[in-house]
Structures are given as C-alpha cells and as structure tokens.
Amino acid sequence: MKSENCMDITVSPSHKSRWAKYRWFLIGSICLIASSVLFVMTSKASTVVEQHSLSLDKVMIGPLTVSIEAFGKLQSARQQTLTTLSSGVVTHVAARAGQAVTRGDVIVTLKNDDLILERAKLQQQLGEIKVHLEQQKILQRRELLAEQAALREVEGDLASLQFRYQAQSDLAQQGVISKYAFFQTQASRDSATEQLAHAKKRIAQLHQLHRNELAMTGNKIALKEQELTALRNKIAALTVRAPNDGVVEHMPLGLGESVQSGGYIATIGDQRDLTAALQVAQGDVQKVQLGQSVKVKIGDDMVAAKVTRIDPVVNNHSVLVEAKLPSELPSAARPKLNIEASIIIEHLHNVVYIRRPANRLTIESGLIYKVLDQGKTELVAATFGIEAGRHMVVEEGLSVGQTVIISDLHNLAQQGSSVVIE
C-alpha cells in the first residue's frame, strides 16, 4: 500500500497558477493575429473610389454606326510643282507656305551672273552678224553694178555691129565691099551676141549667189536671235511666278540658297478643289472600300465625302486613304489643314452597346464593374463585339439600363477586388 502511494504524481499549486496565466495570453495573441489577418484581407478585397474620378456609362440599345477613326490633312486635288530652268542663288522670297497667290505673283527671285554675261556675248555676236549682213549687201550692189556695166557695154557693141552688119549686107551683094569684110562684121556681131548672153547669165547667177549669201547670213541672225530669246526667257524665269491662282503648299528655300537647273522651287495647290488625305491604321484598312461615306471635320463643320483611293503601300503602320470632298467647303478649308474623319463601315440596328472602356486590357479580359445600389459594384464577365467609333457592342454579360464603370480599373479587376463608390 505504501509503494502504490509512492507512484502517484502530485502537482504543486504554483505550477497550476503559471499555466492559467500563460493560457489567457496565448488566447489573446491568437485573437489579435486573426483580427489583423481578417482586416488585411478585407482591406485588399475592397477599394473605395471617389465618384468624380470615375467615368460611368449606361448600357443602351438602338442603332449604331460602325466607323473607323482617321486623321490627316487637306490637300489639293490639282497640284503644280514649280522648278527652275536655270541654276541660281535665291535673292528674294516673296511667298511662303500657306500663302494665297494669284496668277503671276512672284514666288522666288533667283540670280545667275553667268546668264547675264552669256546674254551680253550673244547680243554682241548678233550685232556683228547684222553688220556683216549690211556689208554683204553693199558688196553685192557693187558686184551687180560692175556686171550690169559690162552688160551695157556688150549691148552697145552688139548694137553697133548689128547696124554695120545690116549696112554691109546690101553693099556686099552689090560688090561694093568685099565679102571678107562682111564676114568679119558678121563674126563680130555673133561674138557680141554670145557675150551678151553670157553677161546676162552671169548676172542671173550673181543674183542667185547674192540671195543664198543673204539667206545664210539671215539664218545665222535668226539662230542667234532664237538663242538670245531663249536666254532672255531663262533670265526672266529666274523670277519664279505662280502659274495659277492657289495656295503655296510647300516652299523650302531661303535667302542665299543655291538651286540647280531643274531644281524644286515650290508646290502650288488649287484651293477650290481639295481632297482629304487620311491616315488609317494598318489593322483597320482592310475594312475600308472605295465609295464608302466619310464624315470629315473641317474646323467646326462636318462635311460628307467619299473614299476615292486606297494606297497599296503601308507607311509607318498606316495606309493613305483619299476621300473626295464636295465643291462647296467651309471657309476654314485650306490645303495642309489638319483634319479628323470617320469612315463609315456599316450601320447596325437594335444592338446593345456601351461607350468604349478606357483600357483595352479590360476589354480583352472581359471583366467590367457593374454599378449596384448605394455605391456598391459587382465585377462581371462580359463579351464584347464590334467597335463602332467610341462605342462597343455588348454580346453577353450586361443588360440594357445597367450602369458600368468604363475607367481604367484593369489591375483591380485582375485581382478580383471589389470597388465601392463614394
């Protein structure tokens, strides 16, 4: 009995009081940690956002126009590029880009000293040829006078011989003079007749020779005059003028700059016939077709246009699309004016839509915040369809009349956080 009593373990009162003391401390610590974890989890799952910092939109139903937004400039449908016939140095700039000009107005004035010197040389050469022409005419008159004098002398001799021949003809038949003397007179007459024919022939040939010489000299004068006229035109063309009424679209030259022959001077555009040159994103251009309607914003006015050309070349991830504008345009219209436009792709009827959310990642994820009562929200999965300008078609997940947040809350949506609107 005594040994059994020895096997019992006795707990002292001091150990019991120490355990009770630590037990309540441990329970309090566990509760504090649980409360902290609960607070942190609650704070992460709910975000308070002020209403004025959010963009809200209501789900609507009705017709919707699918369009592609584009930007660009107005450009002249009829443009003229001005070049210079001769090289020169810019001495005066009369018109800059954007300035309206009328036909004949000076755009740029150039100077070329070589052309001035060449003109002086041509004028001197032309003067020398004209002096030579006058000298030729004088010499020809002298030659002609000498031949005419010789002709008259032969004619006089022939006339005397003709009288002698007639007189001796009767005397020779009567035997008064010898036949020998008569035959001498006859021979002299025939020789004088032949000399007269030769003299007339020489005069005719001399006339032809003189005409040919004068014609050759005249051709030289005409050629020099043509060269001088062409040179004067080149010098006159150094003053570059507007060929028609219009607007200077581009003029890059400045004072003192050198321009080579055939060099670019400026581009003049017709202000009355304008085209909208639009830049369309490469990913959207496959939707654009010839003849589609375009709404072009010119200043504060909207103008209807038609797609007339789609450039096949992609430049900087965009494609040039040209739209023809009507003949009557707002007063603000001018070449090189920046414009915005909407290319109409199709018209939808009775579709559910909202304004396009700010961040495309939200659209791709299909998550959007639906606004409930008392500032509460609910994160819902929605399916979106065609983009129509600033709007998007809602395929599933939202109902007409509901209000949604279209601000950029992509990060909160990915975390699954709830949003409270104050």
Buried (B, 14 or more C-beta within 10 A) or exposed (E): EEEEEEEEEEEEEEEEEEEEEEEEEEEEEEEEEEEEEEEEEEEEEEBEBEEEEBEBBEBBEEEBBBBBBBEBBBBBBEBBEBBBBBBBBBEEBBBEBBBBBEEEBBBBBBBBEEBEEBBEEBBEBBEEBBEEBEEBEEEBEEBBEEBEEBBEEBBEBBEEBBEBBEEBEEEBEEEEBEEEEBEEBBEBBEBBBEBBEEBBEEBEEBEEEBEEBBEEBEEBBEEBBEBBEEBBEBBEBBBBBBEEBBBBBBBEBEEEBEBEEEBBBBBBBBBBBBBBBBBBEEEBBEBBEEEBBBBBBBEEEEBEBBBBEBBEEEEEEBBBBBBBBEEEBEEEBBBBBEBBBBBBBEEBEEBBBBBBBBBEBBBEBBBBBBBEEEEEBEBBEBEBBBBBBEBBBBBEBBEEEBBBBBBBBBEBBEEEBBBEBE
